[in-house]
């Protein structure tokens, strides 16, 4: 796989530590993902990050 989506996914993965989960907007916006988060009363926390190789800030969501 190639392309900006793969690059963004790789950079977001690099932000995470062993005790963290980070996802992008399309994941949060996915109906199944949103349902799972709601069932578990998890409220993603929005952040913006500059990611290497990406020209704009990318909205990232931390899942507590």
C-alpha positions as CSV (number, residue, x, y, z in Angstrom):
1,X,0.0,0.0,0.0
2,X,1.2,3.5,-0.8
3,X,-0.1,7.1,-0.5
4,X,-0.8,9.8,1.9
5,X,-3.4,7.8,3.9
6,X,-0.7,5.1,4.6
7,X,1.8,7.9,5.6
8,X,-0.7,9.5,7.9
9,X,-1.5,6.1,9.5
10,X,2.1,5.4,10.1
11,X,2.8,8.8,11.6
12,X,-0.3,8.5,13.9
13,X,0.9,5.1,15.0
14,X,4.3,6.6,15.9
15,X,2.5,9.1,18.3
16,X,1.1,6.3,20.4
17,X,2.8,5.0,23.5
18,X,2.2,1.6,25.1
19,X,-0.8,3.0,27.1
20,X,-2.4,5.2,24.4
21,X,-4.7,4.9,21.3
22,X,-4.7,7.6,18.6
23,X,-7.0,7.6,15.6
24,X,-7.9,10.0,12.8
25,X,-11.2,11.6,12.0
26,X,-12.4,8.9,9.5
27,X,-12.1,6.3,12.2
28,X,-14.1,8.4,14.7
29,X,-16.6,9.1,12.0
30,X,-17.1,5.4,11.1
31,X,-20.5,4.2,12.2
32,X,-19.2,1.0,13.8
33,X,-16.3,2.8,15.6
34,X,-18.7,5.5,16.9
35,X,-21.1,2.8,18.2
36,X,-18.3,0.9,20.0
37,X,-17.0,4.1,21.7
38,X,-20.5,5.1,22.7
39,X,-21.2,1.6,24.2
40,X,-18.1,2.0,26.4
41,X,-18.8,5.7,27.3
42,X,-15.5,6.7,25.7
43,X,-15.1,10.3,24.6
44,X,-12.2,10.8,22.1
45,X,-10.1,13.9,22.9
46,X,-9.3,16.0,19.8
47,X,-5.8,17.2,19.2
48,X,-4.0,18.6,16.1
49,X,-0.5,17.4,15.1
50,X,1.9,18.3,12.4
51,X,3.1,15.0,11.0
52,X,6.3,14.6,9.1
53,X,5.7,14.7,5.4
54,X,2.2,16.1,5.7
55,X,1.8,19.8,4.7
56,X,-1.1,20.5,7.0
57,X,-2.0,19.8,10.7
58,X,-4.0,16.6,11.0
59,X,-6.8,16.3,13.6
60,X,-5.9,13.3,15.8
61,X,-8.2,11.8,18.5
62,X,-6.9,10.3,21.7
63,X,-9.1,7.5,23.1
64,X,-8.8,7.4,26.9
